[in-house]
Amino acid sequence: MFSIQNAINTIRNGGVVVFPTDTAYGIGCRMDNVYAVDRIFKIKERLKGNPLLVLVDSIKMAEAYVEIPDDVRRKLLDFYWPGGLTVFFRTKKNKVPDIVTAKTDILAVRLPKDKTLQEMIHAVGVPIIATSANKSGKETPYNAGSVDEDIKRQADMVLDGECTYKKESTIVDTTVSPWKIIREGAIAIKI
């Protein structure tokens, strides 16, 4: 079995890792390594017109890449982060590779509740891409055993572990007014 330190080293060095998050099993890499991000699109058979989600270790890390309005912090982040809430934010200029945002100025960001995952992101030092570890359009896996064998084979490593929520994250778009719930998931939210 691989360790968290192996996963950190693999991601730091531009690798692709399958790992548990608090919501679902994910596949990810450094956000700033476009080669690794491109590999994820190929492994998942995902169209590049679909943007990706990133995980951060703190609000401070998120603020380095996106604009976080005060009302979003007060009404959403202070209540639901860390946890199963993904939020769409406007990116800061030239901070996020186009392949991650599908050439938009919007980035989906989540601060996971899992402390080990937060520590892993912190050790890598940049946000980590985290998209579900499935072929595009297929069922979301919630344990290592249900991850497609082809995905496991193409990833540089698979980290075993548990998903707490066993449900995809709730997604809220704060780049529109009024804010819009894009997907109901791990947490119940009213906006």
C-alpha distance (Angstrom), angle and dihedral (degrees) to the residues before:
residue distance angle dihedral
M1 . . .
F2 3.79 . .
S3 3.79 121.2 .
I4 3.78 131.8 -132.4
Q5 3.81 88.2 -107.8
N6 3.83 89.8 56.6
A7 3.82 88.8 51.7
I8 3.82 91.7 48.8
N9 3.80 91.9 50.0
T10 3.81 92.5 45.9
I11 3.82 93.0 50.8
R12 3.82 93.1 42.8
N13 3.81 89.0 53.6
G14 3.81 94.1 51.6
G15 3.79 99.2 -93.3
V16 3.80 131.6 140.8
V17 3.81 119.0 -120.0
V18 3.82 133.4 -170.8
F19 3.81 108.4 -144.0
P20 3.81 143.7 159.6
T21 3.79 119.3 -101.9
D22 3.78 125.1 -173.0
T23 3.82 89.8 -98.0
A24 3.82 108.9 33.6
Y25 3.80 142.3 -22.0
G26 3.78 109.4 -75.2
I27 3.75 141.1 -166.9
G28 3.76 116.5 -144.5
C29 3.77 154.5 153.7
R30 3.78 140.4 179.3
M31 3.80 110.3 -50.1
D32 3.81 90.5 -137.1
N33 3.82 97.0 54.8
V34 3.81 104.6 87.3
Y35 3.82 92.4 -175.5
A36 3.82 91.1 57.3
V37 3.82 91.6 43.6
D38 3.81 89.1 52.0
R39 3.83 89.1 51.8
I40 3.81 89.5 55.8
F41 3.81 91.2 54.5
K42 3.81 89.4 50.7
I43 3.82 95.1 44.9
K44 3.82 91.8 49.7
E45 3.83 93.2 39.5
R46 3.80 85.6 -128.7
L47 3.80 124.2 160.5
K48 3.80 113.4 -113.0
G49 3.80 89.9 -131.5
N50 3.81 87.5 74.3
P51 3.81 112.6 85.7
L52 3.80 121.6 -136.1
L53 3.79 133.1 -126.7
V54 3.80 123.2 -121.8
L55 3.78 131.2 -152.8
V56 3.80 120.7 -141.7
D57 3.80 131.8 -166.8
S58 3.81 95.0 -136.7
I59 3.78 145.2 -2.3
K60 3.81 86.2 -102.1
M61 3.82 90.6 60.5
A62 3.81 90.3 48.4
E63 3.82 91.0 51.0
A64 3.81 90.3 59.7
Y65 3.83 89.3 65.3
V66 3.82 107.9 24.9
E67 3.80 140.9 37.7
I68 3.82 110.6 -110.7
P69 3.81 111.9 -165.0
D70 3.82 115.9 -144.6
D71 3.81 93.1 -117.8
V72 3.82 91.2 54.3
R73 3.79 90.2 51.8
R74 3.83 92.7 48.1
K75 3.81 98.9 41.6
L76 3.81 102.2 34.1
L77 3.79 117.6 10.7
D78 3.81 97.3 44.4
F79 3.82 89.2 54.3
Y80 3.80 105.7 33.6
W81 3.82 106.7 28.2
P82 2.90 126.1 121.4
G83 3.78 93.2 36.6
G84 3.76 147.8 60.7
L85 3.82 98.1 -32.8
T86 3.81 122.8 110.8
V87 3.80 115.3 -166.8
F88 3.81 129.1 -161.9
F89 3.82 111.2 -135.3
R90 3.80 135.1 175.1
T91 3.79 110.2 -103.2
K92 3.77 124.8 -124.6
K93 3.81 112.3 -112.3
N94 3.83 115.1 -82.3
K95 3.81 93.9 -4.9
V96 3.82 101.9 107.2
P97 3.83 125.9 48.4
D98 3.82 114.0 -113.0
I99 3.81 91.3 -124.9
V100 3.83 89.0 64.4
T101 3.83 95.9 50.0
A102 3.82 97.1 34.1
K103 3.82 86.9 -116.8
T104 3.82 93.6 -58.2
D105 3.79 128.6 117.9
I106 3.81 92.6 -119.1
L107 3.80 127.2 97.5
A108 3.81 127.1 -172.1
V109 3.82 108.6 -138.2
R110 3.80 133.4 -176.1
L111 3.79 133.0 -179.5
P112 3.83 104.6 -151.4
K113 3.79 121.4 -140.0
D114 3.81 93.8 -138.0
K115 3.83 107.9 102.8
T116 3.82 93.9 -155.1
L117 3.80 90.3 54.3
Q118 3.83 90.5 47.8
E119 3.82 88.9 52.0
M120 3.82 90.6 48.8
I121 3.82 91.5 52.4
H122 3.81 90.6 45.9
A123 3.81 91.3 51.4
V124 3.82 91.4 49.9
G125 3.81 88.1 51.1
V126 3.81 99.7 -144.4
P127 3.81 134.2 63.8
I128 3.79 114.7 -76.3
I129 3.79 123.5 -133.6
A130 3.80 108.0 -121.2
T131 3.76 118.2 -177.4
S132 3.79 123.6 156.0
A133 3.82 112.7 -78.8
N134 3.79 95.3 -119.5
K135 3.77 138.6 97.1
S136 3.79 108.6 -88.6
G137 3.80 110.5 -79.5
K138 3.82 94.9 11.2
E139 3.81 128.5 114.3
T140 3.81 117.5 -66.7
P141 3.83 113.1 -113.7
Y142 3.81 121.5 -132.7
N143 3.83 98.7 -174.4
A144 3.80 136.2 33.3
G145 3.80 91.8 -107.6
S146 3.80 92.6 61.7
V147 3.83 95.0 51.1
D148 3.82 111.0 111.0
E149 3.83 110.3 -98.0
D150 3.81 91.3 -131.7
I151 3.81 90.0 57.1
K152 3.82 91.2 49.1
R153 3.80 90.5 49.8
Q154 3.81 93.9 50.6
A155 3.82 96.1 44.7
D156 3.80 118.8 85.8
M157 3.80 91.2 -127.1
V158 3.80 143.6 -6.8
L159 3.79 119.4 -138.1
D160 3.81 115.4 -154.5
G161 3.80 120.6 -139.6
E162 3.78 148.3 110.1
C163 3.80 132.9 -71.8
T164 3.81 109.9 -141.9
Y165 3.81 101.5 -158.7
K166 3.83 97.4 31.0
K167 3.78 86.8 -155.5
E168 3.80 132.0 93.5
S169 3.79 117.5 -99.2
T170 3.78 123.6 -91.3
I171 3.82 109.9 -110.3
V172 3.81 125.3 -147.9
D173 3.80 124.6 -176.2
T174 3.82 108.8 -145.1
T175 3.82 93.3 173.0
V176 3.81 90.2 82.0
S177 3.79 130.8 61.3
P178 2.93 117.3 -99.6
W179 3.79 96.6 28.3
K180 3.78 113.8 -111.3
I181 3.80 132.0 -143.5
I182 3.81 104.3 -132.6
R183 3.81 96.7 -179.5
E184 3.78 132.3 7.5
G185 3.76 110.3 -140.3
A186 3.80 143.1 125.9
I187 3.80 96.6 3.3
A188 3.79 131.7 40.2
I189 3.77 110.8 -126.9
K190 3.79 137.2 175.1
I191 3.77 121.2 -161.2
